[in-house]
Amino acid sequence: MMGTIRWNLIIGLLSFVITFIGSISHNIWTTTLLRSFYSFIILFLLVYLFRWILGTMAGFNKLAVTDAQQDSAEENKGTALDVSTPDEEAVLHQMLKDSLDPNAAAADPGFSPLNPPKLSTRGNAADPGELAQAVRRMTEE
């Protein structure tokens, strides 16, 4: 679940206070307290449901656990600088091997150029006189 129960309590108390203030001038105090209590319970449960949906369905709970694990595992993150580079000769050797071996290229799809469909034009273009008439009609409107 996302967050703590503190959110439920804060929003529930806020709804209690707003309902109490809005209803005290129109009702007796017992009715006002009862309606404020109902407002607290309803919003408390709605916020609980919302937190459950965010935490369970959306997977935010997993993200929070993963972040906590990463933070604890990497307490000294940023204190050391890794300046090592990958072995360039191994990379060049692999590229050369792939370029010489056509079967290796077939197994790895890698890059393939885009082949968009060709655009076609209408074979029978409109008469220039018809086009001029269409432009004249459009300018008149």
C-alpha positions as CSV (number, residue, x, y, z in Angstrom):
1,M,0.0,0.0,0.0
2,M,1.2,3.5,-0.7
3,G,1.8,5.9,2.2
4,T,0.7,5.5,5.7
5,I,-2.6,5.5,7.6
6,R,-1.8,9.1,8.6
7,W,-3.2,10.2,5.2
8,N,-6.4,8.5,6.0
9,L,-6.7,10.2,9.3
10,I,-5.7,13.7,8.0
11,I,-8.3,13.6,5.1
12,G,-10.9,12.0,7.4
13,L,-10.4,14.7,10.0
14,L,-10.5,17.4,7.4
15,S,-13.8,16.1,6.1
16,F,-15.1,15.9,9.7
17,V,-14.2,19.6,10.3
18,I,-15.6,20.8,7.0
19,T,-18.9,18.9,7.4
20,F,-19.2,20.1,11.0
21,I,-18.6,23.7,10.1
22,G,-21.0,23.5,7.2
23,S,-23.8,21.8,9.0
24,I,-23.7,23.3,12.5
25,S,-25.7,26.4,11.5
26,H,-28.5,24.4,10.0
27,N,-28.8,21.4,12.4
28,I,-28.8,20.5,16.0
29,W,-25.4,19.5,17.4
30,T,-26.1,15.8,17.6
31,T,-27.2,15.6,13.9
32,T,-24.1,17.7,13.0
33,L,-21.8,15.3,14.9
34,L,-23.4,12.3,13.4
35,R,-23.1,13.6,9.9
36,S,-19.5,14.7,10.5
37,F,-18.7,11.2,11.8
38,Y,-20.3,9.6,8.7
39,S,-18.2,12.0,6.5
40,F,-15.0,10.9,8.4
41,I,-15.8,7.2,8.0
42,I,-16.6,7.5,4.3
43,L,-13.6,9.5,3.4
44,F,-11.3,7.4,5.6
45,L,-12.4,4.3,3.7
46,L,-12.3,6.0,0.3
47,V,-8.7,7.1,0.9
48,Y,-7.8,3.6,2.2
49,L,-9.3,2.1,-1.0
50,F,-7.4,4.7,-3.2
51,R,-4.1,3.9,-1.4
52,W,-4.8,0.2,-1.8
53,I,-5.5,0.6,-5.6
54,L,-2.3,2.7,-6.1
55,G,-0.2,0.3,-4.1
56,T,-1.5,-2.9,-5.4
57,M,-2.8,-2.4,-8.8
58,A,-0.5,0.3,-10.1
59,G,2.6,-1.4,-8.6
60,F,3.8,1.7,-6.7
61,N,4.4,-0.5,-3.6
62,K,6.9,-2.5,-5.5
63,L,8.7,0.6,-6.6
64,A,8.9,1.9,-3.0
65,V,10.3,-1.4,-1.8
66,T,12.8,-1.5,-4.7
67,D,13.9,2.1,-4.0
68,A,14.3,1.3,-0.3
69,Q,16.5,-1.8,-1.1
70,Q,18.6,0.2,-3.6
71,D,19.1,3.0,-1.0
72,S,20.2,0.6,1.7
73,A,22.5,-1.3,-0.8
74,E,24.1,1.8,-2.2
75,E,24.7,4.0,0.8
76,N,28.1,5.1,-0.5
77,K,26.8,5.8,-4.0
78,G,28.6,8.8,-5.6
79,T,31.6,8.6,-3.4
80,A,33.7,6.7,-5.9
81,L,34.3,7.4,-9.6
82,D,34.6,4.4,-12.0
83,V,36.7,5.6,-14.9
84,S,37.2,2.2,-16.6
85,T,36.1,1.8,-20.2
86,P,35.0,-1.4,-22.0
87,D,37.6,-3.4,-23.9
88,E,37.6,-1.7,-27.3
89,E,39.5,-4.5,-29.0
90,A,36.9,-7.1,-28.0
91,V,34.1,-4.9,-29.4
92,L,35.9,-4.3,-32.7
93,H,36.7,-8.0,-33.0
94,Q,33.0,-8.8,-32.5
95,M,31.9,-6.2,-35.1
96,L,34.4,-7.6,-37.6
97,K,33.2,-11.1,-37.0
98,D,29.6,-10.1,-37.5
99,S,30.4,-8.3,-40.7
100,L,32.2,-11.3,-42.1
101,D,29.7,-14.0,-41.1
102,P,26.4,-13.5,-42.9
103,N,24.7,-16.2,-40.8
104,A,25.4,-14.2,-37.6
105,A,23.7,-11.1,-39.1
106,A,20.6,-13.2,-40.1
107,A,20.3,-14.4,-36.5
108,D,20.4,-10.9,-35.1
109,P,17.8,-8.7,-36.7
110,G,19.5,-5.5,-35.6
111,F,19.1,-2.6,-38.0
112,S,16.7,-2.8,-40.9
113,P,16.0,0.1,-43.2
114,L,12.5,1.6,-43.3
115,N,10.6,0.8,-46.4
116,P,7.6,3.2,-46.6
117,P,4.9,2.6,-49.2
118,K,5.4,4.6,-52.3
119,L,3.1,7.5,-52.9
120,S,1.0,7.5,-56.0
121,T,-0.7,10.4,-57.9
122,R,-3.9,10.3,-59.8
123,G,-3.4,9.6,-63.4
124,N,-6.2,11.8,-64.6
125,A,-5.5,15.3,-63.4
126,A,-8.4,17.8,-63.4
127,D,-8.7,20.3,-66.3
128,P,-7.1,23.6,-65.6
129,G,-10.3,25.4,-66.4
130,E,-12.2,23.3,-63.8
131,L,-9.6,24.1,-61.2
132,A,-9.8,27.8,-61.9
133,Q,-13.6,27.7,-61.6
134,A,-13.3,25.8,-58.3
135,V,-10.9,28.5,-57.0
136,R,-13.3,31.3,-58.1
137,R,-16.3,29.6,-56.3
138,M,-14.2,29.2,-53.1
139,T,-13.2,32.8,-53.1
140,E,-16.8,34.0,-53.6
141,E,-18.0,32.0,-50.5
